[in-house]
Amino acid sequence: MKLKDALKFMFVLFCVITTFETLLIAVLGAVDSMGFSFEARELYKPALVALAGVLPVLILVRRENAPRKEWMLRKALHFLLTAGAVFWLLIYFGWLEANNALIIMIFFLVIYISAYTVSGVRAKRLAERLNERINAFRDSENATRGDRP
C-alpha cells in the first residue's frame, strides 16, 4: 500500500469508525437510559478512539516487492496494535465493562473485518482493471505489428 492510498483509507476509516461509535453510544444511551451519561466535554473520546484505530494503518505502507512473509507479519502486527490501542483507550475511558465487553468486542471485530474486506476488494478490482489495460495495450500492439510486412 502506498502512503497516499493509506492516508485516504485512514481518513475514510476514521469517519466510518467515528460515525458508528456515535451511533453505538446513541443506541446504548436509548436502551440503557439508567446510569448512562455522556457529557459534551467527553466528545473528544470517540474521535480519539477512532484515531487510535486508524493510526496502525501506517504499518501497512511498504515497498512494492516485499516478501509475502513480511506482508503477513505486518497484517498481524496491524491487528494487534489496533486492538491493543482501541481496547486500552476503551478501558482507560471506562467504556469497556463486564456487562458490555462482548458487544464492544463484536463491534470492533465487525468494523475491522469489514474494513479489511472492503480494502481487499478494492485492491482486487484495481488489479483487474490494470490487467485489462495491459492486455488491451498488448492486443493493440500485436494487431499493429501483424499488419506490417
FIKOLZA-1660 file (N, C-alpha, C; in steps of 0.1 Angstrom, whole numbers, plus 5000, padded with zeros to 4 digits):
% residues 149
   i   px   py   pz ch aa at
   1 5008 4988 5000  A  M  N
   1 5000 5000 5000  A  M CA
   1 5009 5012 5000  A  M  C
   2 5006 5022 4992  A  K  N
   2 5013 5034 4991  A  K CA
   2 5009 5044 5002  A  K  C
   3 5017 5053 5005  A  L  N
   3 5014 5063 5016  A  L CA
   3 5001 5071 5013  A  L  C
   4 5000 5075 5000  A  K  N
   4 4988 5083 4996  A  K CA
   4 4976 5075 4998  A  K  C
   5 4976 5063 4994  A  D  N
   5 4964 5054 4995  A  D CA
   5 4961 5051 5010  A  D  C
   6 4972 5049 5017  A  A  N
   6 4970 5047 5032  A  A CA
   6 4963 5059 5039  A  A  C
   7 4968 5071 5035  A  L  N
   7 4962 5083 5042  A  L CA
   7 4947 5084 5038  A  L  C
   8 4944 5082 5025  A  K  N
   8 4930 5082 5021  A  K CA
   8 4921 5072 5029  A  K  C
   9 4927 5060 5029  A  F  N
   9 4920 5049 5036  A  F CA
   9 4918 5053 5051  A  F  C
  10 4928 5058 5057  A  M  N
  10 4928 5062 5071  A  M CA
  10 4917 5073 5073  A  M  C
  11 4916 5083 5064  A  F  N
  11 4906 5093 5066  A  F CA
  11 4892 5087 5065  A  F  C
  12 4889 5079 5055  A  V  N
  12 4876 5073 5053  A  V CA
  12 4873 5064 5065  A  V  C
  13 4882 5056 5069  A  L  N
  13 4880 5047 5081  A  L CA
  13 4878 5055 5094  A  L  C
  14 4885 5066 5096  A  F  N
  14 4883 5074 5107  A  F CA
  14 4868 5079 5108  A  F  C
  15 4864 5084 5096  A  C  N
  15 4850 5089 5095  A  C CA
  15 4840 5078 5098  A  C  C
  16 4842 5066 5093  A  V  N
  16 4833 5055 5095  A  V CA
  16 4833 5051 5109  A  V  C
  17 4844 5049 5115  A  I  N
  17 4845 5045 5129  A  I CA
  17 4839 5055 5138  A  I  C
  18 4841 5068 5136  A  T  N
  18 4835 5078 5144  A  T CA
  18 4820 5078 5143  A  T  C
  19 4815 5076 5131  A  T  N
  19 4800 5076 5129  A  T CA
  19 4794 5064 5136  A  T  C
  20 4800 5052 5134  A  F  N
  20 4795 5040 5141  A  F CA
  20 4796 5041 5156  A  F  C
  21 4807 5047 5161  A  E  N
  21 4808 5048 5176  A  E CA
  21 4797 5057 5181  A  E  C
  22 4794 5068 5174  A  T  N
  22 4784 5078 5178  A  T CA
  22 4770 5071 5178  A  T  C
  23 4768 5063 5167  A  L  N
  23 4755 5055 5167  A  L CA
  23 4754 5045 5178  A  L  C
  24 4765 5038 5181  A  L  N
  24 4765 5028 5192  A  L CA
  24 4763 5035 5205  A  L  C
  25 4769 5047 5208  A  I  N
  25 4767 5054 5220  A  I CA
  25 4752 5059 5221  A  I  C
  26 4746 5063 5210  A  A  N
  26 4732 5067 5210  A  A CA
  26 4723 5056 5213  A  A  C
  27 4726 5044 5207  A  V  N
  27 4717 5032 5209  A  V CA
  27 4719 5028 5223  A  V  C
  28 4731 5027 5228  A  L  N
  28 4733 5023 5242  A  L CA
  28 4726 5032 5252  A  L  C
  29 4727 5045 5249  A  G  N
  29 4720 5055 5257  A  G CA
  29 4705 5054 5257  A  G  C
  30 4699 5050 5245  A  A  N
  30 4685 5049 5244  A  A CA
  30 4680 5036 5251  A  A  C
  31 4688 5025 5250  A  V  N
  31 4684 5012 5256  A  V CA
  31 4686 5012 5271  A  V  C
  32 4697 5018 5275  A  D  N
  32 4700 5018 5290  A  D CA
  32 4701 5032 5295  A  D  C
  33 4689 5038 5296  A  S  N
  33 4689 5052 5300  A  S CA
  33 4692 5054 5315  A  S  C
  34 4692 5043 5322  A  M  N
  34 4695 5044 5337  A  M CA
  34 4711 5043 5338  A  M  C
  35 4717 5053 5343  A  G  N
  35 4731 5053 5346  A  G CA
  35 4740 5056 5334  A  G  C
  36 4735 5059 5323  A  F  N
  36 4743 5062 5311  A  F CA
  36 4743 5077 5309  A  F  C
  37 4754 5083 5310  A  S  N
  37 4755 5097 5307  A  S CA
  37 4767 5100 5298  A  S  C
  38 4766 5110 5290  A  F  N
  38 4777 5114 5281  A  F CA
  38 4776 5129 5280  A  F  C
  39 4786 5135 5285  A  E  N
  39 4786 5150 5286  A  E CA
  39 4793 5155 5274  A  E  C
  40 4791 5168 5271  A  A  N
  40 4797 5175 5260  A  A CA
  40 4812 5175 5260  A  A  C
  41 4817 5176 5272  A  R  N
  41 4832 5177 5273  A  R CA
  41 4839 5164 5270  A  R  C
  42 4831 5153 5268  A  E  N
  42 4836 5140 5265  A  E CA
  42 4835 5137 5250  A  E  C
  43 4832 5147 5242  A  L  N
  43 4830 5144 5228  A  L CA
  43 4843 5141 5220  A  L  C
  44 4854 5144 5226  A  Y  N
  44 4867 5141 5220  A  Y CA
  44 4870 5126 5221  A  Y  C
  45 4864 5119 5230  A  K  N
  45 4867 5105 5232  A  K CA
  45 4864 5096 5220  A  K  C
  46 4853 5096 5214  A  P  N
  46 4850 5088 5202  A  P CA
  46 4860 5091 5191  A  P  C
  47 4864 5103 5189  A  A  N
  47 4873 5107 5179  A  A CA
  47 4887 5102 5182  A  A  C
  48 4891 5102 5195  A  L  N
  48 4904 5097 5199  A  L CA
  48 4905 5082 5197  A  L  C
  49 4894 5075 5201  A  V  N
  49 4894 5060 5199  A  V CA
  49 4895 5057 5184  A  V  C
  50 4888 5065 5176  A  A  N
  50 4888 5062 5161  A  A CA
  50 4902 5065 5156  A  A  C
  51 4909 5076 5161  A  L  N
  51 4922 5079 5156  A  L CA
  51 4932 5067 5160  A  L  C
  52 4930 5062 5172  A  A  N
  52 4938 5051 5177  A  A CA
  52 4936 5039 5168  A  A  C
  53 4924 5037 5163  A  G  N
  53 4921 5026 5154  A  G CA
  53 4926 5027 5140  A  G  C
  54 4929 5039 5136  A  V  N
  54 4934 5041 5122  A  V CA
  54 4949 5043 5121  A  V  C
  55 4955 5047 5131  A  L  N
  55 4970 5050 5131  A  L CA
  55 4978 5038 5127  A  L  C
  56 4975 5026 5131  A  P  N
  56 4983 5014 5128  A  P CA
  56 4982 5011 5113  A  P  C
  57 4974 5017 5105  A  V  N
  57 4973 5015 5090  A  V CA
  57 4987 5019 5084  A  V  C
  58 4994 5028 5090  A  L  N
  58 5007 5032 5085  A  L CA
  58 5017 5021 5085  A  L  C
  59 5015 5010 5093  A  I  N
  59 5023 4998 5093  A  I CA
  59 5022 4991 5079  A  I  C
  60 5011 4993 5073  A  L  N
  60 5009 4985 5060  A  L CA
  60 5015 4992 5048  A  L  C
  61 5021 5004 5050  A  V  N
  61 5028 5011 5039  A  V CA
  61 5041 5004 5038  A  V  C
  62 5044 4999 5026  A  R  N
  62 5056 4991 5023  A  R CA
  62 5061 4993 5009  A  R  C
  63 5072 4987 5006  A  R  N
  63 5078 4988 4993  A  R CA
  63 5070 4978 4983  A  R  C
  64 5072 4980 4971  A  E  N
  64 5065 4972 4961  A  E CA
  64 5067 4957 4961  A  E  C
  65 5080 4953 4963  A  N  N
  65 5083 4939 4961  A  N CA
  65 5086 4933 4975  A  N  C
  66 5078 4935 4985  A  A  N
  66 5081 4930 4998  A  A CA
  66 5077 4915 4998  A  A  C
  67 5084 4906 5005  A  P  N
  67 5080 4892 5006  A  P CA
  67 5067 4890 5013  A  P  C
  68 5061 4879 5009  A  R  N
  68 5048 4875 5015  A  R CA
  68 5048 4874 5030  A  R  C
  69 5059 4868 5035  A  K  N
  69 5061 4866 5049  A  K CA
  69 5060 4880 5057  A  K  C
  70 5067 4890 5051  A  E  N
  70 5067 4903 5057  A  E CA
  70 5053 4909 5057  A  E  C
  71 5046 4907 5046  A  W  N
  71 5032 4912 5045  A  W CA
  71 5023 4906 5055  A  W  C
  72 5024 4893 5057  A  M  N
  72 5016 4886 5067  A  M CA
  72 5020 4891 5081  A  M  C
  73 5032 4893 5084  A  L  N
  73 5037 4898 5097  A  L CA
  73 5031 4912 5099  A  L  C
  74 5032 4920 5089  A  R  N
  74 5026 4934 5090  A  R CA
  74 5011 4934 5093  A  R  C
  75 5004 4925 5087  A  K  N
  75 4989 4924 5089  A  K CA
  75 4987 4920 5104  A  K  C
  76 4994 4910 5108  A  A  N
  76 4992 4905 5122  A  A CA
  76 4996 4916 5132  A  A  C
  77 5007 4923 5130  A  L  N
  77 5011 4934 5138  A  L CA
  77 5001 4945 5138  A  L  C
  78 4995 4948 5126  A  H  N
  78 4985 4958 5125  A  H CA
  78 4973 4955 5134  A  H  C
  79 4968 4942 5133  A  F  N
  79 4957 4938 5141  A  F CA
  79 4960 4939 5156  A  F  C
  80 4971 4935 5160  A  L  N
  80 4975 4935 5174  A  L CA
  80 4976 4950 5179  A  L  C
  81 4982 4958 5172  A  L  N
  81 4983 4972 5176  A  L CA
  81 4970 4979 5176  A  L  C
  82 4962 4977 5166  A  T  N
  82 4948 4983 5165  A  T CA
  82 4940 4978 5177  A  T  C
  83 4939 4965 5179  A  A  N
  83 4931 4960 5190  A  A CA
  83 4936 4965 5204  A  A  C
  84 4949 4965 5205  A  G  N
  84 4955 4970 5218  A  G CA
  84 4953 4984 5220  A  G  C
  85 4955 4993 5210  A  A  N
  85 4952 5007 5212  A  A CA
  85 4938 5010 5215  A  A  C
  86 4929 5004 5207  A  V  N
  86 4914 5007 5209  A  V CA
  86 4910 5002 5223  A  V  C
  87 4913 4989 5226  A  F  N
  87 4908 4984 5239  A  F CA
  87 4915 4991 5251  A  F  C
  88 4927 4995 5250  A  W  N
  88 4933 5002 5261  A  W CA
  88 4926 5016 5263  A  W  C
  89 4923 5023 5252  A  L  N
  89 4915 5035 5254  A  L CA
  89 4901 5033 5259  A  L  C
  90 4895 5022 5255  A  L  N
  90 4881 5019 5260  A  L CA
  90 4882 5016 5275  A  L  C
  91 4892 5009 5279  A  I  N
  91 4893 5006 5294  A  I CA
  91 4897 5019 5301  A  I  C
  92 4906 5027 5295  A  Y  N
  92 4910 5039 5302  A  Y CA
  92 4898 5049 5303  A  Y  C
  93 4890 5050 5293  A  F  N
  93 4878 5059 5294  A  F CA
  93 4867 5053 5302  A  F  C
  94 4868 5040 5306  A  G  N
  94 4857 5034 5314  A  G CA
  94 4846 5029 5305  A  G  C
  95 4848 5027 5292  A  W  N
  95 4837 5023 5284  A  W CA
  95 4836 5008 5283  A  W  C
  96 4847 5001 5286  A  L  N
  96 4847 4987 5285  A  L CA
  96 4845 4981 5299  A  L  C
  97 4833 4976 5301  A  E  N
  97 4830 4970 5314  A  E CA
  97 4825 4955 5311  A  E  C
  98 4824 4948 5322  A  A  N
  98 4820 4934 5321  A  A CA
  98 4806 4932 5314  A  A  C
  99 4797 4941 5316  A  N  N
  99 4784 4939 5310  A  N CA
  99 4783 4943 5296  A  N  C
 100 4792 4950 5290  A  N  N
 100 4791 4954 5276  A  N CA
 100 4804 4950 5268  A  N  C
 101 4812 4942 5274  A  A  N
 101 4825 4938 5268  A  A CA
 101 4823 4930 5255  A  A  C
 102 4813 4920 5256  A  L  N
 102 4811 4912 5244  A  L CA
 102 4805 4920 5232  A  L  C
 103 4796 4930 5235  A  I  N
 103 4791 4938 5225  A  I CA
 103 4802 4947 5218  A  I  C
 104 4810 4952 5226  A  I  N
 104 4821 4961 5221  A  I CA
 104 4831 4953 5213  A  I  C
 105 4834 4941 5218  A  M  N
 105 4844 4933 5211  A  M CA
 105 4838 4928 5197  A  M  C
 106 4825 4925 5197  A  I  N
 106 4819 4921 5184  A  I CA
 106 4819 4933 5175  A  I  C
 107 4815 4945 5180  A  F  N
 107 4815 4958 5173  A  F CA
 107 4829 4960 5167  A  F  C
 108 4839 4959 5175  A  F  N
 108 4853 4961 5170  A  F CA
 108 4856 4951 5158  A  F  C
 109 4853 4938 5160  A  L  N
 109 4856 4928 5150  A  L CA
 109 4848 4931 5137  A  L  C
 110 4836 4935 5138  A  V  N
 110 4828 4937 5126  A  V CA
 110 4834 4949 5118  A  V  C
 111 4837 4959 5125  A  I  N
 111 4843 4971 5118  A  I CA
 111 4857 4967 5112  A  I  C
 112 4865 4960 5120  A  Y  N
 112 4878 4956 5115  A  Y CA
 112 4877 4947 5103  A  Y  C
 113 4869 4936 5104  A  I  N
 113 4868 4927 5093  A  I CA
 113 4862 4933 5081  A  I  C
 114 4851 4942 5082  A  S  N
 114 4845 4948 5071  A  S CA
 114 4855 4958 5064  A  S  C
 115 4863 4965 5072  A  A  N
 115 4872 4975 5066  A  A CA
 115 4883 4967 5058  A  A  C
 116 4888 4956 5064  A  Y  N
 116 4898 4948 5058  A  Y CA
 116 4892 4942 5045  A  Y  C
 117 4880 4937 5045  A  T  N
 117 4874 4931 5033  A  T CA
 117 4872 4941 5022  A  T  C
 118 4867 4953 5026  A  V  N
 118 4865 4964 5016  A  V CA
 118 4878 4968 5010  A  V  C
 119 4889 4969 5018  A  S  N
 119 4902 4972 5013  A  S CA
 119 4907 4962 5003  A  S  C
 120 4905 4949 5006  A  G  N
 120 4909 4938 4998  A  G CA
 120 4902 4938 4985  A  G  C
 121 4889 4940 4985  A  V  N
 121 4880 4940 4973  A  V CA
 121 4884 4952 4964  A  V  C
 122 4887 4963 4970  A  R  N
 122 4891 4975 4962  A  R CA
 122 4905 4972 4955  A  R  C
 123 4914 4966 4962  A  A  N
 123 4927 4963 4957  A  A CA
 123 4926 4953 4945  A  A  C
 124 4917 4943 4947  A  K  N
 124 4915 4933 4937  A  K CA
 124 4909 4939 4924  A  K  C
 125 4899 4948 4926  A  R  N
 125 4893 4955 4914  A  R CA
 125 4903 4963 4907  A  R  C
 126 4912 4970 4915  A  L  N
 126 4922 4978 4908  A  L CA
 126 4932 4969 4900  A  L  C
 127 4936 4958 4906  A  A  N
 127 4945 4949 4899  A  A CA
 127 4938 4944 4886  A  A  C
 128 4925 4941 4887  A  E  N
 128 4918 4936 4875  A  E CA
 128 4918 4946 4864  A  E  C
 129 4915 4959 4868  A  R  N
 129 4914 4970 4858  A  R CA
 129 4928 4972 4852  A  R  C
 130 4939 4971 4860  A  L  N
 130 4952 4973 4855  A  L CA
 130 4955 4962 4845  A  L  C
 131 4952 4950 4848  A  N  N
 131 4954 4938 4839  A  N CA
 131 4947 4940 4826  A  N  C
 132 4934 4945 4827  A  E  N
 132 4926 4947 4815  A  E CA
 132 4933 4957 4806  A  E  C
 133 4938 4968 4812  A  R  N
 133 4945 4978 4804  A  R CA
 133 4958 4973 4798  A  R  C
 134 4965 4965 4805  A  I  N
 134 4978 4959 4800  A  I CA
 134 4975 4950 4788  A  I  C
 135 4965 4941 4790  A  N  N
 135 4961 4932 4779  A  N CA
 135 4956 4940 4767  A  N  C
 136 4948 4950 4769  A  A  N
 136 4943 4958 4758  A  A CA
 136 4955 4965 4750  A  A  C
 137 4965 4970 4758  A  F  N
 137 4976 4976 4752  A  F CA
 137 4984 4965 4744  A  F  C
 138 4986 4953 4749  A  R  N
 138 4993 4943 4742  A  R CA
 138 4986 4938 4730  A  R  C
 139 4973 4937 4731  A  D  N
 139 4965 4933 4719  A  D CA
 139 4966 4943 4708  A  D  C
 140 4965 4956 4712  A  S  N
 140 4966 4966 4701  A  S CA
 140 4980 4967 4695  A  S  C
 141 4990 4964 4703  A  E  N
 141 5004 4964 4699  A  E CA
 141 5006 4952 4689  A  E  C
 142 5000 4941 4693  A  N  N
 142 5002 4929 4684  A  N CA
 142 4994 4930 4671  A  N  C
 143 4983 4937 4672  A  A  N
 143 4975 4939 4660  A  A CA
 143 4982 4948 4650  A  A  C
 144 4988 4959 4655  A  T  N
 144 4996 4968 4646  A  T CA
 144 5008 4961 4640  A  T  C
 145 5014 4952 4648  A  R  N
 145 5026 4945 4643  A  R CA
 145 5022 4935 4632  A  R  C
 146 5011 4929 4633  A  G  N
 146 5006 4919 4624  A  G CA
 146 5003 4925 4610  A  G  C
 147 5001 4938 4609  A  D  N
 147 4998 4944 4596  A  D CA
 147 5011 4947 4589  A  D  C
 148 5022 4948 4596  A  R  N
 148 5034 4952 4589  A  R CA
 148 5040 4939 4582  A  R  C
 149 5048 4942 4571  A  P  N
 149 5054 4930 4564  A  P CA
 149 5066 4925 4571  A  P  C
% end
